[in-house]
Amino acid sequence: MLSLKFCIGLGLLTIVWSAAVPGKAPVDEERMHPHLPTSPRLRAISGEETQEFWHSASKKLIREKLEFVRNTKKAKNIILFLGDGMGLATLAAARSYIGGEELKLSFEEFPFTGLSKTYSVDKIVPDSACTSTSYLCGVKANYGTIGVNAHVKRGDCAAMADESNHVFSLGKWAMDAGKAAGLVTTTRVTHASPSGVYAHVADREWENNAVLEETCGEQSEGLQDIAVQLIHGEVGSKLKVMLGGGKRSFYSPEHYDKGRRTDGRNLVEEFEALDAGNTFVKTQKKLLKVNATETGRLLGLFSKSHMHYHLEQLDDPDNNEPTLEEMTQKAIEVLETEEQGYFLFVEGGKIDISHHDTMARIALDETAELSKAVKKAREMTNPEETLIVVTSDHSHTFSISGYQPRGSDIFGAAKAKGSDGKPYLALSYANGKSFQDFYNTDTHEREDPTSLSTIGDFDQLFPAMVPLESETHGGEDVGVFASGPWAHLFTGVYEQNTIPHMMAFAACVGDGLTACD
């Protein structure tokens, strides 16, 4: 019996005829599951060759599960960590990056795990704006919008002005209940994810007045850009901690030469003038010196735009930016001075940005940095009274492929070669700007990825199958990891917008169901 198969990849169409031969494995089976050359494992774990090793590990896990006592106390503190763009493939690859496939990121040690569905009202694959409305405000919305319901489409100035369309975040719910609230990010503090804590805008790009006014024209009268909402808005003006990048949207050029405002304002100066206890810092050294007990509200802006990648910080002897772990530690130190507790949002935002640029090595390092920040938060807080939830807003088109040996370089070539006789890398993307680096459009052939001069550089690009200026998000579910009071609520598969409602339930804040009812 003959079967006709069409294989399309990198612009090539191959027609393959396969015949079933009696007494032999079908040819297509050998293609799908090839007999690869035997090679020694580069890292051996003692005992893995035996069934006792795996039986013992399984029994240990079951005992741990049986001994775990569900915590149904009221959560005094609630912390939401977000790995922007941190899909399941990113987590798996990051384990190899930190030392081995069998290892766990800090939050993978949490006792309860679930999956959240990330689609928005109008898109199967969402962006970081509408998802921030979902996991922070508890309402799914339209692509590109923040802190508004789905009556507002992206760029709709009039609908944004209608306050009945505004939705509020878990941060406001916490503050209304007498708690403090804050945010930390490695992106601009006015970027899509952190803006979900405090802003209401019809377009994520309206970070300063110049962009908003250019789009809305006369309709911009009375509308506040995202930076103004952080300093003077109903929610932003009450946040106790705000740490990240993005100075450019807070200044006009006469106050900061890279400022992008056109209204002559200096929003940092306005923040400091609001209260004598307000503290502004712009360097790592100044942040680490902040005395939490003597600080009213803390604003830290450490870069013009997004903060630098962690690997860039390590490579720069003059680096003056704090790490995500350092910002998280200082935020908790300041917030824990509040007797009624707090809500804190922490974003590892540059996982996403590096994936958009098909820079997998950086994406995995940024994931490891998020893991360090989560570990620090768990060490600084009491799991009996602090709920910590770690999740992502969406995934990317990033994948791990091939059959490389255990312990091999996750950034290296797969063990087998492609049907064109050339190696291929284990990590790749379905689309992105790196297409032209790995495919010769003149000869219609793949380039040998191991021959490129950037191999091994931390900003190395990884192959993309479809040419785009920027790699896109992915639409599959993302992981949710929980530890602390009511963490068991976060198991199963659920809509992303239920996350803040479950956190509010645990802390007895907001207008929905709570553990205190």
N, C-alpha and C positions, 0 to 999 in steps of 0.2 A: 504494500500500500504506500502510495506516495503522498507527501504533504507539502504544500507550498507555503513558504513563510516569507514575509516582507519585514526586513529589519531596517529601520530608519535611524540614523544618528549622525550628527555633525554634517548634515547635508548629503550623506551617502545613502543610496538605496541598493541593498543587496538582496538578490533573490536566491534562496537556498532550497534545493531539493534534497529531501532526506528519505531514505528508504529503511524500512524495518527489516533486519536480517535475523532469521531464526537462530536462536541460541546465543545471541549477543544483545547487549544492552542497546536500546535505540540510540541512534546518533544524537538526537536532540537531548536525550538525558545526559550524555557525555558533555554536550555543549553547556547545559545548564549547571552541571555539577562536575566539573572537570577533575581528572586525576592529576593533582599538582605534584611537582617534585617534593620529596620529603626533605625537610630542613629542620635543624634543631631549633627549639624554642630559645629566643634570646633572653627570656626571663622565665625561670622555672619556679613553680610553687610546690614546695615539698608535699607529697601525698596526693596530688591531683590525679595521678594515674589510677588510683584505687577508688572503688565504690564507697569504701568506708569514709573517705574524706568528704564526699558529697552528702552521704547519709548523715554524718555528724553535723555538718553545717546546717542541714535542713532541720534536724532535731533542735539545734540551738536556737534557730529562728522561731520555731514553733513554741518553744518554752518561753522565749522572750515575749511573744505575742500573748500567751496565756497568762503570764505574770503581770502584764501591763494593766494598770488600773485607770479607767477613764476619769479624766479630770472635769468635773461639772461645776467647778467654782466660777464665780464671776471674775472675768479678766480685768485686772486693774489697768494693764497696758496692752496695746495691740500694735504690732509692727507688721507692715506689709513690704516685703522685698520683691522687686520686679527685675528679672533678667530680660531686658528688652530684646526680643528676637531669639530668645533662648529656647529653641525647639528641642525635641527629644534626641534628635541626631547630634545636636550640639552638646547635650549632656553626656551622651555616650562617648563622643570623641574627646571631651574634656577629661574624662576619667583616664584615658590613655595619656593625655598631656600631663596630668599631675603625677603619673607614675605607674599606672596599670589599669587594665580593663576591669579587674576585680575590685578596685578601690571605689570609694564613694566620695562625692562632694559632701560638704558638711551638712547640707539640708537634706541629702538623700538618706541620712541617718534618722530623720524625723519619723515618728511612728505611724503617721497617717498620710496617705497619698491619694490623689484623685486626678481627674482630667477635666479641663474646662473647654467648652466649645466657643471658638473665638469669632465666628462670623458676625457681621454688623447688620443693621436693618436693611441696608441697600447693597452690600457686597458679600460675596462668599469669602474672599480673602480681605481682611481688614487692615487698617493702618493703626499707628500708635495713638492717634487722637481719639477716634471713636472707641477704641478699646479702653483708654483711660477713663472715659465716661462710664464704661461698663464695669470695670473692676474697682472703681473708686466711688461712683455715684449710684451704682445699682440699676442702671437703665441702659439698654442698648440704643445706639444712635446711628447717624449717618457718617459715612467715610469723611474724614477731614475736619469734623466738628468736635468741640470740647465743651463739656458741661452744659449741654443743651439736649432736649429730646429730639425725636425724629421728625417733628414738625419743621425743624430747621435743617435745610440742605446747605451744603458747603457754599459759602460765599453769599448767603442770603442775609443782607444787612438788616432789613426790616424785621425779619423773623427773630434775629438775634436781639433786637431792641425790645421785643415783647418778653417781659420778665416771666410771664407764665410758662414760657418755654425753657426756663432755666432749671437745672437740676443741681443738687448740692452733694458734696462728697462726704465720705466717712470722716474726713477731717473736721468738717463743720458739725456733723452729728456729735463727734467727741467733744468739741469745744462747747456746744450747746449744753452738754451734760456736765460741764465744769472741768473737763480735762484740757491739757495743752495739746498742741499739734505742731508737726514740723515736717520738713522734706529735705532729702539729700539726693543728689544726682550727679553723674559724671558728664551729663549733657548740659545745655543751657537750662537755667532754672525756669525759663519761659518756654521750653520745648514741650512737645505734645504730652509726654507722660506726666511730668511733675505738674503741668498746668491743670491737669484733671483734679488736683487737690483744691484749687481755688478759682479757676477761671471759667468764664462762659463766653465762648466765641464761635462764630459761624465758620471760621477758617483758622486752622492751626498756624498759618503763616503770619497772622496779625500780632506779632510779638512786640512791635513798636508802632507808634502813631503814623509813621511815614507809610508803611505798607497798608495799614487799615484805611487811611485817608485816600490813598491812591486808588484803592478798590471801591470804597463806598462813596467817595465824593461827598456831596451834600448830606447824604444819609449817615455820614460818620459823626455828625453832630450828636453829642451825648453818649456816644459809644466809647468804651475804654479798651485800649489795647491790653495785651496780656501783662506786660511789665507794670503798667499803671495798676492793673487789678491786683498784682502781687503786693504792691506798696500801699495802695489806698482802697482796695476792694473790700467787700463785706467779709470775706474769708481771709484773703491774703494779709490784710492789715492786722489780723489777730494771730497769725502764725508765729510761734516762738523761735523756730529754727528754720533757716533757708540757706542751704549750702549747695554750691555747684558752679557752673560756668555761665557765660553770657553777659558780660559787662556791657556789650555794645548796645543793647536795647534799653539801657537805663540812663544813657547819656546822649546829649547833643554834642556835636563835634567841638564846640567851644569849651566843653568841660572834659572831654576825652577824645583824643584825635581819631579814634576808631569808632566813635559813637554813631549810631544810625538814626537817632531821633531828629526831628525837624522842628520841634516846638520849643527849643531852647531850654528844656528842663534837665535837671540833674536829680534823678529819682533817688540816688543813694544819699545825697545831701538831704533830700526831703524825708527819707526814712530816719536819718539820724536826728532830724529836728522834731520828729514826732514825740520822742521821749528821751530823757537824759540817760535812761538805762539801755537804749538801743545801741548795739555794737556792730560795727562793720569791719570785716577783715578781708584781705585780698591775697595773703600768702600763707603757705603751710606753717611757717614759723609763728605768725601771728595767731593762727587758728589754734595751734597746740598750746599757746600761752593763755588762751581764754580761760578765765576763772568762772566756772559754771555758776557758782553761788552768787557772784557779783554781776551777772549778766541778765538783763531783762529779756530782750529779744536779740537774736543773732542772725546777721546776714553776711554770708561769705560768697564773694564772686571772685574766682581764681583764674579766669581766663577771658579773653575777648569773646570767644564763641564757646564751643564745646571744650571741655577739658581734654588734655592730651591723653593718648593711650598710655596705660601703665608701662608698656615696654618702651615707649618714647620717654617717659619720665625717668626710667632707669638709665636710658642712653644719654640723658642731658645732665651734665655736671652742675648746671645752673638751675635745675628744676626747682620751682618754688610752689608747686601744686601739691596738695595733700592727696593721699590715696583714698579710695572708697572706704577702706577699713578705718582710717583715721577720721574721716568725716562722720562715719557712723558712730564711732566711739564718742566723739565730742558732742554729737547731737543727743545721744542718750544721756551723757553727763549733764547736759543743760536741762533736758526734759524731765529727768528723774528728780529734779528739785521740786516738781509739782506734786503736792500731796494727793491729788485726786487721780493721778496717772496721766497717760498720754497716748496719742496716736502718732506713729512715725511712718512715713513713706520713704523707702530707700530704693533708688534705681541704679542698676548697672546698665547704663544706657548705651555704652559703646560696643556692647556685643552686637547690637543691631547695626550700628554704623559700619563696623568692620565687615560684617556679612554683606551689606549693600555694596561694598567695594571688593568683594570676594577675597578678603584677607583673612583666611581661616585661622592662621596661626595667632593673630591678634584676637580674634573672636574667642578662641579657646582660653587665651590668657585672661581676657576680661571676665570670662565665666569663672575662672579660678579666683580672680579678685573678688567677685561677688560672693563666692563660697567663703572666703576669708572674712568678709564683712558679716555674713550671717553667723559664722562661728563666734566672732567677737560679740555680737549682740546676744547670742545665747549664753555666752560666758558671763556677760554683764547683768543679765536679768534672771529672775527666779521663774522657772518653768511652771511653778504652781500658780503664779499670778500674771504671767505675761504670755499672751498668744502671739506666736510668730508664724506667719504664712509666707511662703515663697512660691512665686509663679512667674509666668511670662505673659505678654500681651498677645503674641503670635509667634509663629516659627518663620523659617526661611526655606529656600529651595536647596539647602545644603544637605549633602548626603555622604555616607561612608560606604564604600563599595570594595569589591575584590575579596580575596581570601588570603590576606597577608598573615604571616606567622604571629603568634602571641608575642608581645614585647617588642615588636618591630616599630620603627618610626612611623607614627600616625600620619606624618606629613610626607612620607616617602611614596615610592611607587608600589603598586600592588605586585603580588608574586608573579602572576601571569601577565602576558602581553595582549594587546588588542589584536584583532584579526588582520590589522595592517602591519603587524610585526613590531609595533612601537609600544613602549611602556605607557601605562596610564597611572595617574595618581589616585590614591585611595580616597581622597577628599575632593569633592567637586560640587558644582552648582548647576541647576537646570538652566539658569540664564545669568547675564551680567556683563560687565564691561570687559572682562578678561577674555572674551571669545576670540578676539583678534590676535591675542598673544599665543593662543594654543591651536589656531586653525589658519592655514594659509589659504586665503580665498583665491589666489592666483592658480595654485596647483591643485586646489581642492583636496588637500591632505592635512592630516593632523601634524602639528609639530611634536617633536619628542619633548615631553614636558621636563624631563630630567636634564636637558641640555640648556635650559634657559639660565641666563646669568644671575637672575634673582633668587634661584633656589637656595633656601636656607636663611634668607633675609627675613627679619620679623614682619616686614611689610610685603612679603612675597604674595603674588596673586595666584589663585587656584582656578582650574579650568571651569569655563561656563559653556553651556551647549547652545544657547541662543544669544545673539548680540543685543544687549541693551545698555543704556548709559548707566543704569543702576540696577543691581540684582533685586528681585522682588521678594515680598513676604511669601510665606506658605500658609495654607489654609487648614492644616490638620490641628487636632486638639493639642493642648500643651499641658504640662504637668503642674500639679499643685501639691505642695508639701507643707504639713502643719505640725506644730508642736506647742503644747500648752493647754490652757482651759478650752474645752469644747473642740479640740483639734479633730476629734473623731467625726465631726460634722462634714469634714472636707474629703470624705471618701466617695467613690463613685464617679459617674460622668454627669456633668451638669453645665448649665449655661454660665458663661463667664460673669454675667451681671449678678449672680447670686453670691459671689465672694464677699463683697462688702456687707451684704445682709447677714451672712453667717458670722462675720467678725463683729458686727454690731450686736447680734444676738448674744455672743459670748461676753461682750463688755457692757451690755445693758445700755446702749446708746441708740439714738434714732427713734423713728416713729413706728418701726415694724415690730415683729415678734422679738422678745428678748428673754434671756434666761431668768430674768427677775420677775417676769409676768406670773 
